[in-house]
Amino acid sequence: MLYLSAASVWEIANKRSIGKLTFTGSICEAAERRSLLGVPVTPEHAEFAASLPKHHSDPFDRMLVAQGILEKLTLVTHDEQIMRYPVALLRV
């Protein structure tokens, strides 16, 4: 199964709104068409993300790390800073 964090949807929407990303249509509908399962941001995720070492300054990426650790999910990334955290990774 493939998952998509609510934090990723938020980041994509933010980048689109400031012109840093071109993406037309609904992000959620696109994810649904690709059978991606949503991962909500919970209070536990937020608290854990804030407690992580400051290897990464991007709050969206720190949230993904927290969700990966707590939900035992594998993150797909090429971000070297994320690779410093104890989370399962698929490096691309």
C-alpha positions in Angstrom: 0.0 0.0 0.0 1.1 3.6 -0.6 0.3 6.4 1.7 0.1 10.2 1.4 0.4 12.3 4.5 -2.0 15.2 5.0 1.2 17.2 5.6 2.3 16.5 2.0 -1.1 17.6 0.7 -0.8 20.8 2.7 2.8 21.4 1.4 1.8 20.8 -2.2 -1.2 23.1 -1.8 1.0 25.8 -0.2 3.6 25.6 -2.9 0.9 25.8 -5.6 -0.6 28.9 -4.0 2.6 30.8 -4.1 3.6 29.7 -7.6 6.4 27.3 -6.7 4.5 24.3 -8.1 2.2 23.8 -11.0 -0.5 21.3 -10.3 -4.1 21.6 -11.6 -7.1 20.0 -10.1 -7.7 18.5 -6.7 -4.6 17.0 -5.0 -6.9 14.7 -2.9 -8.7 13.5 -6.0 -5.4 12.8 -7.8 -4.3 10.8 -4.8 -7.5 8.9 -4.7 -7.2 8.0 -8.4 -3.8 6.6 -7.6 -5.2 4.6 -4.7 -3.1 6.5 -2.1 -4.3 6.2 1.4 -4.4 9.3 3.5 -2.4 9.6 6.7 -3.9 12.3 9.0 -1.8 14.5 11.2 -2.6 13.6 14.8 -1.7 15.4 18.1 0.8 12.6 18.8 2.5 13.2 15.4 2.7 16.9 16.1 4.2 16.4 19.6 6.7 13.8 18.4 7.7 16.0 15.4 8.6 18.8 17.8 10.7 16.5 19.9 12.9 15.2 17.0 16.5 16.3 16.8 16.9 19.4 14.6 18.5 17.6 11.7 16.0 19.2 9.4 14.5 22.7 9.6 11.5 22.1 7.3 8.4 21.4 9.5 6.6 19.4 6.8 9.6 17.0 6.5 9.9 16.7 10.2 6.2 15.8 10.3 6.8 13.1 7.7 9.6 11.7 9.7 7.4 11.6 12.8 4.6 9.9 11.0 7.0 7.4 9.5 8.5 6.5 12.8 5.2 6.4 14.8 3.2 4.6 12.1 6.0 2.3 11.0 5.9 3.6 7.4 8.8 3.8 4.9 9.5 7.3 3.6 10.5 7.7 -0.1 13.1 10.5 -0.3 16.3 11.8 -1.8 16.7 14.4 1.0 20.0 13.8 2.8 18.8 15.6 6.0 15.9 13.2 6.3 18.3 10.3 6.1 19.8 11.3 9.4 16.7 10.3 11.3 15.9 6.7 12.5 13.1 6.1 10.0 12.7 3.4 7.4 13.7 4.9 4.0 13.5 4.1 0.3 16.2 6.3 -1.2 15.5 7.6 -4.7 
